[in-house]
Amino acid sequence: MSVKAGERGIIPNWIKENDWSAESRILWANTIMATSPRDWSCNIETLKHPDPELWALWCLITSDTKEEALESWWNFCDENS
């Protein structure tokens, strides 16, 4: 699984297939991190470019609803595509 910035109107599977329960959100965050080739132990503050994986995790952690996550994700995509 790879997380890439798309465009408004395209719903990523980590939002579409998620029932947005706490358990589901944790499972999707785990899936994103486990399938990523990145080293999650590095200091993310050193990243100077938009990072779709980090933004997806941010949406999963901070959005209370699927709709809120989707709007946040599309805003990220609009700014970085």
PDB file of N, CA, C and O in Angstrom, chain B, residues numbered from 101:
ATOM      1  N   MET B 101       0.854  -1.181   0.000  1.00  0.00           N
ATOM      2  CA  MET B 101       0.000   0.000   0.000  1.00  0.00           C
ATOM      3  C   MET B 101       0.891   1.232   0.000  1.00  0.00           C
ATOM      4  O   MET B 101       1.832   1.330   0.787  1.00  0.00           O
ATOM      5  N   SER B 102       0.592   2.149  -0.870  1.00  0.00           N
ATOM      6  CA  SER B 102       1.301   3.423  -0.835  1.00  0.00           C
ATOM      7  C   SER B 102       0.272   4.541  -0.781  1.00  0.00           C
ATOM      8  O   SER B 102      -0.805   4.450  -1.370  1.00  0.00           O
ATOM      9  N   VAL B 103       0.621   5.572  -0.079  1.00  0.00           N
ATOM     10  CA  VAL B 103      -0.270   6.725   0.055  1.00  0.00           C
ATOM     11  C   VAL B 103       0.307   7.833  -0.811  1.00  0.00           C
ATOM     12  O   VAL B 103       1.451   8.248  -0.630  1.00  0.00           O
ATOM     13  N   LYS B 104      -0.497   8.302  -1.748  1.00  0.00           N
ATOM     14  CA  LYS B 104      -0.070   9.368  -2.641  1.00  0.00           C
ATOM     15  C   LYS B 104      -1.129  10.457  -2.650  1.00  0.00           C
ATOM     16  O   LYS B 104      -2.323  10.190  -2.523  1.00  0.00           O
ATOM     17  N   ALA B 105      -0.665  11.687  -2.802  1.00  0.00           N
ATOM     18  CA  ALA B 105      -1.602  12.796  -2.931  1.00  0.00           C
ATOM     19  C   ALA B 105      -2.327  12.660  -4.257  1.00  0.00           C
ATOM     20  O   ALA B 105      -1.696  12.512  -5.303  1.00  0.00           O
ATOM     21  N   GLY B 106      -3.618  12.709  -4.214  1.00  0.00           N
ATOM     22  CA  GLY B 106      -4.423  12.603  -5.424  1.00  0.00           C
ATOM     23  C   GLY B 106      -5.049  13.938  -5.761  1.00  0.00           C
ATOM     24  O   GLY B 106      -4.401  14.981  -5.673  1.00  0.00           O
ATOM     25  N   GLU B 107      -6.281  13.902  -6.138  1.00  0.00           N
ATOM     26  CA  GLU B 107      -6.993  15.134  -6.447  1.00  0.00           C
ATOM     27  C   GLU B 107      -8.390  15.064  -5.853  1.00  0.00           C
ATOM     28  O   GLU B 107      -8.900  13.987  -5.543  1.00  0.00           O
ATOM     29  N   ARG B 108      -8.983  16.207  -5.705  1.00  0.00           N
ATOM     30  CA  ARG B 108     -10.329  16.291  -5.143  1.00  0.00           C
ATOM     31  C   ARG B 108     -11.271  15.410  -5.952  1.00  0.00           C
ATOM     32  O   ARG B 108     -11.264  15.439  -7.182  1.00  0.00           O
ATOM     33  N   GLY B 109     -12.075  14.633  -5.251  1.00  0.00           N
ATOM     34  CA  GLY B 109     -13.003  13.723  -5.904  1.00  0.00           C
ATOM     35  C   GLY B 109     -12.556  12.277  -5.838  1.00  0.00           C
ATOM     36  O   GLY B 109     -13.375  11.367  -5.967  1.00  0.00           O
ATOM     37  N   ILE B 110     -11.258  12.053  -5.637  1.00  0.00           N
ATOM     38  CA  ILE B 110     -10.746  10.690  -5.505  1.00  0.00           C
ATOM     39  C   ILE B 110     -10.636  10.369  -4.017  1.00  0.00           C
ATOM     40  O   ILE B 110      -9.914  11.034  -3.275  1.00  0.00           O
ATOM     41  N   ILE B 111     -11.366   9.338  -3.598  1.00  0.00           N
ATOM     42  CA  ILE B 111     -11.376   8.965  -2.186  1.00  0.00           C
ATOM     43  C   ILE B 111     -10.393   7.816  -1.969  1.00  0.00           C
ATOM     44  O   ILE B 111     -10.572   6.736  -2.531  1.00  0.00           O
ATOM     45  N   PRO B 112      -9.352   8.043  -1.154  1.00  0.00           N
ATOM     46  CA  PRO B 112      -8.393   6.968  -0.924  1.00  0.00           C
ATOM     47  C   PRO B 112      -9.022   5.828  -0.122  1.00  0.00           C
ATOM     48  O   PRO B 112      -9.959   6.040   0.647  1.00  0.00           O
ATOM     49  N   ASN B 113      -8.494   4.617  -0.311  1.00  0.00           N
ATOM     50  CA  ASN B 113      -9.088   3.461   0.357  1.00  0.00           C
ATOM     51  C   ASN B 113      -9.022   3.542   1.875  1.00  0.00           C
ATOM     52  O   ASN B 113      -9.891   2.986   2.546  1.00  0.00           O
ATOM     53  N   TRP B 114      -8.028   4.212   2.437  1.00  0.00           N
ATOM     54  CA  TRP B 114      -7.951   4.303   3.896  1.00  0.00           C
ATOM     55  C   TRP B 114      -9.065   5.189   4.469  1.00  0.00           C
ATOM     56  O   TRP B 114      -9.268   5.203   5.683  1.00  0.00           O
ATOM     57  N   ILE B 115      -9.776   5.912   3.635  1.00  0.00           N
ATOM     58  CA  ILE B 115     -10.979   6.638   4.062  1.00  0.00           C
ATOM     59  C   ILE B 115     -12.221   5.872   3.628  1.00  0.00           C
ATOM     60  O   ILE B 115     -13.128   5.647   4.429  1.00  0.00           O
ATOM     61  N   LYS B 116     -12.261   5.471   2.359  1.00  0.00           N
ATOM     62  CA  LYS B 116     -13.457   4.824   1.802  1.00  0.00           C
ATOM     63  C   LYS B 116     -13.792   3.518   2.524  1.00  0.00           C
ATOM     64  O   LYS B 116     -14.961   3.272   2.822  1.00  0.00           O
ATOM     65  N   GLU B 117     -12.809   2.688   2.810  1.00  0.00           N
ATOM     66  CA  GLU B 117     -13.044   1.371   3.397  1.00  0.00           C
ATOM     67  C   GLU B 117     -13.002   1.374   4.918  1.00  0.00           C
ATOM     68  O   GLU B 117     -12.986   0.310   5.538  1.00  0.00           O
ATOM     69  N   ASN B 118     -12.983   2.525   5.511  1.00  0.00           N
ATOM     70  CA  ASN B 118     -12.839   2.679   6.950  1.00  0.00           C
ATOM     71  C   ASN B 118     -14.201   3.058   7.540  1.00  0.00           C
ATOM     72  O   ASN B 118     -14.839   3.998   7.066  1.00  0.00           O
ATOM     73  N   ASP B 119     -14.652   2.330   8.576  1.00  0.00           N
ATOM     74  CA  ASP B 119     -15.932   2.686   9.202  1.00  0.00           C
ATOM     75  C   ASP B 119     -15.768   3.818  10.216  1.00  0.00           C
ATOM     76  O   ASP B 119     -16.753   4.274  10.797  1.00  0.00           O
ATOM     77  N   TRP B 120     -14.575   4.258  10.426  1.00  0.00           N
ATOM     78  CA  TRP B 120     -14.162   5.380  11.274  1.00  0.00           C
ATOM     79  C   TRP B 120     -14.333   5.105  12.771  1.00  0.00           C
ATOM     80  O   TRP B 120     -14.348   6.035  13.577  1.00  0.00           O
ATOM     81  N   SER B 121     -14.460   3.849  13.133  1.00  0.00           N
ATOM     82  CA  SER B 121     -14.404   3.494  14.549  1.00  0.00           C
ATOM     83  C   SER B 121     -12.949   3.627  14.995  1.00  0.00           C
ATOM     84  O   SER B 121     -12.044   3.639  14.160  1.00  0.00           O
ATOM     85  N   ALA B 122     -12.724   3.727  16.282  1.00  0.00           N
ATOM     86  CA  ALA B 122     -11.360   3.842  16.802  1.00  0.00           C
ATOM     87  C   ALA B 122     -10.511   2.646  16.363  1.00  0.00           C
ATOM     88  O   ALA B 122      -9.348   2.803  15.990  1.00  0.00           O
ATOM     89  N   GLU B 123     -11.094   1.472  16.410  1.00  0.00           N
ATOM     90  CA  GLU B 123     -10.359   0.265  16.031  1.00  0.00           C
ATOM     91  C   GLU B 123      -9.965   0.300  14.550  1.00  0.00           C
ATOM     92  O   GLU B 123      -8.839  -0.048  14.193  1.00  0.00           O
ATOM     93  N   SER B 124     -10.877   0.712  13.713  1.00  0.00           N
ATOM     94  CA  SER B 124     -10.602   0.769  12.284  1.00  0.00           C
ATOM     95  C   SER B 124      -9.550   1.823  11.974  1.00  0.00           C
ATOM     96  O   SER B 124      -8.676   1.595  11.138  1.00  0.00           O
ATOM     97  N   ARG B 125      -9.619   2.949  12.623  1.00  0.00           N
ATOM     98  CA  ARG B 125      -8.641   4.015  12.393  1.00  0.00           C
ATOM     99  C   ARG B 125      -7.243   3.545  12.792  1.00  0.00           C
ATOM    100  O   ARG B 125      -6.271   3.835  12.094  1.00  0.00           O
ATOM    101  N   ILE B 126      -7.135   2.824  13.904  1.00  0.00           N
ATOM    102  CA  ILE B 126      -5.845   2.304  14.350  1.00  0.00           C
ATOM    103  C   ILE B 126      -5.325   1.252  13.364  1.00  0.00           C
ATOM    104  O   ILE B 126      -4.136   1.230  13.046  1.00  0.00           O
ATOM    105  N   LEU B 127      -6.209   0.390  12.888  1.00  0.00           N
ATOM    106  CA  LEU B 127      -5.790  -0.629  11.915  1.00  0.00           C
ATOM    107  C   LEU B 127      -5.267   0.009  10.633  1.00  0.00           C
ATOM    108  O   LEU B 127      -4.258  -0.440  10.090  1.00  0.00           O
ATOM    109  N   TRP B 128      -5.939   1.050  10.141  1.00  0.00           N
ATOM    110  CA  TRP B 128      -5.484   1.718   8.923  1.00  0.00           C
ATOM    111  C   TRP B 128      -4.168   2.443   9.157  1.00  0.00           C
ATOM    112  O   TRP B 128      -3.297   2.418   8.288  1.00  0.00           O
ATOM    113  N   ALA B 129      -4.000   3.086  10.304  1.00  0.00           N
ATOM    114  CA  ALA B 129      -2.726   3.745  10.621  1.00  0.00           C
ATOM    115  C   ALA B 129      -1.608   2.704  10.673  1.00  0.00           C
ATOM    116  O   ALA B 129      -0.515   2.929  10.152  1.00  0.00           O
ATOM    117  N   ASN B 130      -1.888   1.572  11.301  1.00  0.00           N
ATOM    118  CA  ASN B 130      -0.910   0.484  11.375  1.00  0.00           C
ATOM    119  C   ASN B 130      -0.559  -0.018   9.972  1.00  0.00           C
ATOM    120  O   ASN B 130       0.612  -0.261   9.679  1.00  0.00           O
ATOM    121  N   THR B 131      -1.549  -0.172   9.115  1.00  0.00           N
ATOM    122  CA  THR B 131      -1.310  -0.644   7.754  1.00  0.00           C
ATOM    123  C   THR B 131      -0.430   0.331   6.980  1.00  0.00           C
ATOM    124  O   THR B 131       0.496  -0.082   6.283  1.00  0.00           O
ATOM    125  N   ILE B 132      -0.716   1.610   7.101  1.00  0.00           N
ATOM    126  CA  ILE B 132       0.084   2.628   6.411  1.00  0.00           C
ATOM    127  C   ILE B 132       1.531   2.576   6.882  1.00  0.00           C
ATOM    128  O   ILE B 132       2.457   2.610   6.071  1.00  0.00           O
ATOM    129  N   MET B 133       1.719   2.493   8.186  1.00  0.00           N
ATOM    130  CA  MET B 133       3.077   2.482   8.720  1.00  0.00           C
ATOM    131  C   MET B 133       3.806   1.171   8.415  1.00  0.00           C
ATOM    132  O   MET B 133       5.000   1.182   8.114  1.00  0.00           O
ATOM    133  N   ALA B 134       3.097   0.048   8.491  1.00  0.00           N
ATOM    134  CA  ALA B 134       3.739  -1.254   8.286  1.00  0.00           C
ATOM    135  C   ALA B 134       4.131  -1.491   6.835  1.00  0.00           C
ATOM    136  O   ALA B 134       5.113  -2.184   6.569  1.00  0.00           O
ATOM    137  N   THR B 135       3.388  -0.932   5.902  1.00  0.00           N
ATOM    138  CA  THR B 135       3.684  -1.173   4.489  1.00  0.00           C
ATOM    139  C   THR B 135       4.549  -0.084   3.868  1.00  0.00           C
ATOM    140  O   THR B 135       4.914  -0.169   2.695  1.00  0.00           O
ATOM    141  N   SER B 136       4.873   0.922   4.640  1.00  0.00           N
ATOM    142  CA  SER B 136       5.704   2.010   4.144  1.00  0.00           C
ATOM    143  C   SER B 136       7.177   1.592   4.155  1.00  0.00           C
ATOM    144  O   SER B 136       7.620   0.914   5.082  1.00  0.00           O
ATOM    145  N   PRO B 137       7.935   1.990   3.134  1.00  0.00           N
ATOM    146  CA  PRO B 137       9.366   1.685   3.130  1.00  0.00           C
ATOM    147  C   PRO B 137      10.180   2.635   4.017  1.00  0.00           C
ATOM    148  O   PRO B 137      11.386   2.447   4.177  1.00  0.00           O
ATOM    149  N   ARG B 138       9.546   3.630   4.581  1.00  0.00           N
ATOM    150  CA  ARG B 138      10.273   4.642   5.342  1.00  0.00           C
ATOM    151  C   ARG B 138      10.694   4.129   6.713  1.00  0.00           C
ATOM    152  O   ARG B 138      10.137   3.160   7.229  1.00  0.00           O
ATOM    153  N   ASP B 139      11.663   4.780   7.278  1.00  0.00           N
ATOM    154  CA  ASP B 139      12.113   4.510   8.640  1.00  0.00           C
ATOM    155  C   ASP B 139      11.366   5.472   9.554  1.00  0.00           C
ATOM    156  O   ASP B 139      11.670   6.665   9.599  1.00  0.00           O
ATOM    157  N   TRP B 140      10.396   4.949  10.275  1.00  0.00           N
ATOM    158  CA  TRP B 140       9.546   5.802  11.114  1.00  0.00           C
ATOM    159  C   TRP B 140      10.265   6.298  12.360  1.00  0.00           C
ATOM    160  O   TRP B 140       9.722   7.117  13.101  1.00  0.00           O
ATOM    161  N   SER B 141      11.480   5.813  12.601  1.00  0.00           N
ATOM    162  CA  SER B 141      12.211   6.275  13.777  1.00  0.00           C
ATOM    163  C   SER B 141      12.955   7.579  13.523  1.00  0.00           C
ATOM    164  O   SER B 141      13.498   8.171  14.456  1.00  0.00           O
ATOM    165  N   CYS B 142      12.986   8.041  12.256  1.00  0.00           N
ATOM    166  CA  CYS B 142      13.681   9.287  11.952  1.00  0.00           C
ATOM    167  C   CYS B 142      12.861  10.477  12.438  1.00  0.00           C
ATOM    168  O   CYS B 142      11.656  10.370  12.665  1.00  0.00           O
ATOM    169  N   ASN B 143      13.518  11.579  12.588  1.00  0.00           N
ATOM    170  CA  ASN B 143      12.869  12.810  13.033  1.00  0.00           C
ATOM    171  C   ASN B 143      12.085  13.406  11.871  1.00  0.00           C
ATOM    172  O   ASN B 143      12.678  13.881  10.903  1.00  0.00           O
ATOM    173  N   ILE B 144      10.763  13.386  11.959  1.00  0.00           N
ATOM    174  CA  ILE B 144       9.949  13.879  10.845  1.00  0.00           C
ATOM    175  C   ILE B 144      10.016  15.390  10.691  1.00  0.00           C
ATOM    176  O   ILE B 144       9.600  15.916   9.660  1.00  0.00           O
ATOM    177  N   GLU B 145      10.527  16.098  11.686  1.00  0.00           N
ATOM    178  CA  GLU B 145      10.648  17.548  11.574  1.00  0.00           C
ATOM    179  C   GLU B 145      11.683  17.950  10.527  1.00  0.00           C
ATOM    180  O   GLU B 145      11.712  19.101  10.092  1.00  0.00           O
ATOM    181  N   THR B 146      12.530  17.008  10.124  1.00  0.00           N
ATOM    182  CA  THR B 146      13.537  17.333   9.123  1.00  0.00           C
ATOM    183  C   THR B 146      12.979  17.281   7.706  1.00  0.00           C
ATOM    184  O   THR B 146      13.649  17.714   6.769  1.00  0.00           O
ATOM    185  N   LEU B 147      11.769  16.763   7.530  1.00  0.00           N
ATOM    186  CA  LEU B 147      11.178  16.700   6.195  1.00  0.00           C
ATOM    187  C   LEU B 147      10.778  18.096   5.739  1.00  0.00           C
ATOM    188  O   LEU B 147      10.124  18.838   6.471  1.00  0.00           O
ATOM    189  N   LYS B 148      11.174  18.436   4.539  1.00  0.00           N
ATOM    190  CA  LYS B 148      10.892  19.785   4.020  1.00  0.00           C
ATOM    191  C   LYS B 148       9.888  19.771   2.884  1.00  0.00           C
ATOM    192  O   LYS B 148       9.658  20.805   2.256  1.00  0.00           O
ATOM    193  N   HIS B 149       9.281  18.616   2.603  1.00  0.00           N
ATOM    194  CA  HIS B 149       8.349  18.517   1.490  1.00  0.00           C
ATOM    195  C   HIS B 149       7.044  17.900   1.984  1.00  0.00           C
ATOM    196  O   HIS B 149       7.035  17.221   3.011  1.00  0.00           O
ATOM    197  N   PRO B 150       5.961  18.122   1.278  1.00  0.00           N
ATOM    198  CA  PRO B 150       4.677  17.527   1.668  1.00  0.00           C
ATOM    199  C   PRO B 150       4.779  16.005   1.681  1.00  0.00           C
ATOM    200  O   PRO B 150       5.363  15.414   0.772  1.00  0.00           O
ATOM    201  N   ASP B 151       4.227  15.383   2.683  1.00  0.00           N
ATOM    202  CA  ASP B 151       4.345  13.938   2.834  1.00  0.00           C
ATOM    203  C   ASP B 151       2.964  13.314   2.970  1.00  0.00           C
ATOM    204  O   ASP B 151       2.338  13.426   4.024  1.00  0.00           O
ATOM    205  N   PRO B 152       2.480  12.658   1.920  1.00  0.00           N
ATOM    206  CA  PRO B 152       1.137  12.077   1.960  1.00  0.00           C
ATOM    207  C   PRO B 152       0.940  11.044   3.067  1.00  0.00           C
ATOM    208  O   PRO B 152      -0.138  10.977   3.657  1.00  0.00           O
ATOM    209  N   GLU B 153       1.963  10.238   3.358  1.00  0.00           N
ATOM    210  CA  GLU B 153       1.807   9.244   4.427  1.00  0.00           C
ATOM    211  C   GLU B 153       1.589   9.908   5.784  1.00  0.00           C
ATOM    212  O   GLU B 153       0.721   9.501   6.555  1.00  0.00           O
ATOM    213  N   LEU B 154       2.386  10.930   6.061  1.00  0.00           N
ATOM    214  CA  LEU B 154       2.214  11.633   7.337  1.00  0.00           C
ATOM    215  C   LEU B 154       0.859  12.333   7.402  1.00  0.00           C
ATOM    216  O   LEU B 154       0.218  12.356   8.453  1.00  0.00           O
ATOM    217  N   TRP B 155       0.426  12.903   6.282  1.00  0.00           N
ATOM    218  CA  TRP B 155      -0.860  13.589   6.265  1.00  0.00           C
ATOM    219  C   TRP B 155      -2.007  12.603   6.453  1.00  0.00           C
ATOM    220  O   TRP B 155      -2.983  12.916   7.134  1.00  0.00           O
ATOM    221  N   ALA B 156      -1.902  11.418   5.860  1.00  0.00           N
ATOM    222  CA  ALA B 156      -2.927  10.387   6.046  1.00  0.00           C
ATOM    223  C   ALA B 156      -3.003   9.988   7.519  1.00  0.00           C
ATOM    224  O   ALA B 156      -4.093   9.850   8.075  1.00  0.00           O
ATOM    225  N   LEU B 157      -1.845   9.805   8.145  1.00  0.00           N
ATOM    226  CA  LEU B 157      -1.839   9.475   9.573  1.00  0.00           C
ATOM    227  C   LEU B 157      -2.452  10.612  10.394  1.00  0.00           C
ATOM    228  O   LEU B 157      -3.203  10.371  11.339  1.00  0.00           O
ATOM    229  N   TRP B 158      -2.126  11.835  10.026  1.00  0.00           N
ATOM    230  CA  TRP B 158      -2.695  13.012  10.706  1.00  0.00           C
ATOM    231  C   TRP B 158      -4.222  12.994  10.610  1.00  0.00           C
ATOM    232  O   TRP B 158      -4.912  13.222  11.604  1.00  0.00           O
ATOM    233  N   CYS B 159      -4.739  12.725   9.425  1.00  0.00           N
ATOM    234  CA  CYS B 159      -6.193  12.663   9.225  1.00  0.00           C
ATOM    235  C   CYS B 159      -6.811  11.544  10.065  1.00  0.00           C
ATOM    236  O   CYS B 159      -7.854  11.743  10.688  1.00  0.00           O
ATOM    237  N   LEU B 160      -6.178  10.380  10.086  1.00  0.00           N
ATOM    238  CA  LEU B 160      -6.708   9.259  10.865  1.00  0.00           C
ATOM    239  C   LEU B 160      -6.732   9.567  12.355  1.00  0.00           C
ATOM    240  O   LEU B 160      -7.645   9.146  13.065  1.00  0.00           O
ATOM    241  N   ILE B 161      -5.742  10.293  12.825  1.00  0.00           N
ATOM    242  CA  ILE B 161      -5.624  10.567  14.259  1.00  0.00           C
ATOM    243  C   ILE B 161      -6.507  11.727  14.695  1.00  0.00           C
ATOM    244  O   ILE B 161      -7.106  11.674  15.769  1.00  0.00           O
ATOM    245  N   THR B 162      -6.596  12.765  13.886  1.00  0.00           N
ATOM    246  CA  THR B 162      -7.243  13.995  14.358  1.00  0.00           C
ATOM    247  C   THR B 162      -8.666  14.211  13.879  1.00  0.00           C
ATOM    248  O   THR B 162      -9.385  15.031  14.450  1.00  0.00           O
ATOM    249  N   SER B 163      -9.090  13.504  12.854  1.00  0.00           N
ATOM    250  CA  SER B 163     -10.440  13.731  12.315  1.00  0.00           C
ATOM    251  C   SER B 163     -11.457  12.874  13.053  1.00  0.00           C
ATOM    252  O   SER B 163     -11.286  11.662  13.186  1.00  0.00           O
ATOM    253  N   ASP B 164     -12.508  13.512  13.526  1.00  0.00           N
ATOM    254  CA  ASP B 164     -13.543  12.797  14.280  1.00  0.00           C
ATOM    255  C   ASP B 164     -14.522  12.057  13.382  1.00  0.00           C
ATOM    256  O   ASP B 164     -15.189  11.121  13.823  1.00  0.00           O
ATOM    257  N   THR B 165     -14.609  12.475  12.126  1.00  0.00           N
ATOM    258  CA  THR B 165     -15.540  11.826  11.200  1.00  0.00           C
ATOM    259  C   THR B 165     -14.834  11.563   9.877  1.00  0.00           C
ATOM    260  O   THR B 165     -13.817  12.180   9.561  1.00  0.00           O
ATOM    261  N   LYS B 166     -15.391  10.643   9.120  1.00  0.00           N
ATOM    262  CA  LYS B 166     -14.868  10.327   7.797  1.00  0.00           C
ATOM    263  C   LYS B 166     -14.948  11.558   6.889  1.00  0.00           C
ATOM    264  O   LYS B 166     -14.033  11.818   6.107  1.00  0.00           O
ATOM    265  N   GLU B 167     -16.031  12.304   6.996  1.00  0.00           N
ATOM    266  CA  GLU B 167     -16.217  13.496   6.169  1.00  0.00           C
ATOM    267  C   GLU B 167     -15.154  14.547   6.477  1.00  0.00           C
ATOM    268  O   GLU B 167     -14.618  15.182   5.568  1.00  0.00           O
ATOM    269  N   GLU B 168     -14.853  14.726   7.759  1.00  0.00           N
ATOM    270  CA  GLU B 168     -13.828  15.680   8.178  1.00  0.00           C
ATOM    271  C   GLU B 168     -12.460  15.259   7.633  1.00  0.00           C
ATOM    272  O   GLU B 168     -11.696  16.095   7.152  1.00  0.00           O
ATOM    273  N   ALA B 169     -12.158  13.969   7.710  1.00  0.00           N
ATOM    274  CA  ALA B 169     -10.889  13.451   7.190  1.00  0.00           C
ATOM    275  C   ALA B 169     -10.803  13.666   5.689  1.00  0.00           C
ATOM    276  O   ALA B 169      -9.758  14.066   5.175  1.00  0.00           O
ATOM    277  N   LEU B 170     -11.886  13.405   4.990  1.00  0.00           N
ATOM    278  CA  LEU B 170     -11.895  13.557   3.546  1.00  0.00           C
ATOM    279  C   LEU B 170     -11.662  15.008   3.139  1.00  0.00           C
ATOM    280  O   LEU B 170     -10.891  15.276   2.218  1.00  0.00           O
ATOM    281  N   GLU B 171     -12.307  15.924   3.803  1.00  0.00           N
ATOM    282  CA  GLU B 171     -12.114  17.339   3.497  1.00  0.00           C
ATOM    283  C   GLU B 171     -10.676  17.767   3.779  1.00  0.00           C
ATOM    284  O   GLU B 171     -10.077  18.501   2.994  1.00  0.00           O
ATOM    285  N   SER B 172     -10.128  17.309   4.893  1.00  0.00           N
ATOM    286  CA  SER B 172      -8.737  17.612   5.225  1.00  0.00           C
ATOM    287  C   SER B 172      -7.782  17.017   4.192  1.00  0.00           C
ATOM    288  O   SER B 172      -6.818  17.665   3.784  1.00  0.00           O
ATOM    289  N   TRP B 173      -8.055  15.778   3.770  1.00  0.00           N
ATOM    290  CA  TRP B 173      -7.220  15.125   2.766  1.00  0.00           C
ATOM    291  C   TRP B 173      -7.278  15.868   1.436  1.00  0.00           C
ATOM    292  O   TRP B 173      -6.245  16.109   0.811  1.00  0.00           O
ATOM    293  N   TRP B 174      -8.477  16.229   1.006  1.00  0.00           N
ATOM    294  CA  TRP B 174      -8.597  16.947  -0.261  1.00  0.00           C
ATOM    295  C   TRP B 174      -7.911  18.311  -0.201  1.00  0.00           C
ATOM    296  O   TRP B 174      -7.336  18.751  -1.196  1.00  0.00           O
ATOM    297  N   ASN B 175      -7.961  18.984   0.941  1.00  0.00           N
ATOM    298  CA  ASN B 175      -7.249  20.255   1.079  1.00  0.00           C
ATOM    299  C   ASN B 175      -5.738  20.043   0.911  1.00  0.00           C
ATOM    300  O   ASN B 175      -5.055  20.832   0.258  1.00  0.00           O
ATOM    301  N   PHE B 176      -5.233  18.952   1.520  1.00  0.00           N
ATOM    302  CA  PHE B 176      -3.820  18.612   1.351  1.00  0.00           C
ATOM    303  C   PHE B 176      -3.504  18.381  -0.122  1.00  0.00           C
ATOM    304  O   PHE B 176      -2.511  18.895  -0.636  1.00  0.00           O
ATOM    305  N   CYS B 177      -4.347  17.610  -0.797  1.00  0.00           N
ATOM    306  CA  CYS B 177      -4.131  17.306  -2.222  1.00  0.00           C
ATOM    307  C   CYS B 177      -4.183  18.572  -3.072  1.00  0.00           C
ATOM    308  O   CYS B 177      -3.367  18.747  -3.977  1.00  0.00           O
ATOM    309  N   ASP B 178      -5.150  19.463  -2.779  1.00  0.00           N
ATOM    310  CA  ASP B 178      -5.268  20.709  -3.536  1.00  0.00           C
ATOM    311  C   ASP B 178      -3.986  21.540  -3.412  1.00  0.00           C
ATOM    312  O   ASP B 178      -3.539  22.150  -4.384  1.00  0.00           O
ATOM    313  N   GLU B 179      -3.405  21.558  -2.221  1.00  0.00           N
ATOM    314  CA  GLU B 179      -2.220  22.371  -1.966  1.00  0.00           C
ATOM    315  C   GLU B 179      -0.941  21.748  -2.511  1.00  0.00           C
ATOM    316  O   GLU B 179       0.046  22.450  -2.732  1.00  0.00           O
ATOM    317  N   ASN B 180      -0.951  20.437  -2.728  1.00  0.00           N
ATOM    318  CA  ASN B 180       0.304  19.754  -3.051  1.00  0.00           C
ATOM    319  C   ASN B 180       0.263  18.945  -4.332  1.00  0.00           C
ATOM    320  O   ASN B 180       1.091  18.054  -4.522  1.00  0.00           O
ATOM    321  N   SER B 181      -0.664  19.229  -5.201  1.00  0.00           N
ATOM    322  CA  SER B 181      -0.691  18.475  -6.467  1.00  0.00           C
ATOM    323  C   SER B 181      -0.272  19.347  -7.622  1.00  0.00           C
ATOM    324  O   SER B 181      -0.234  18.885  -8.763  1.00  0.00           O
TER     325      SER B 181
END
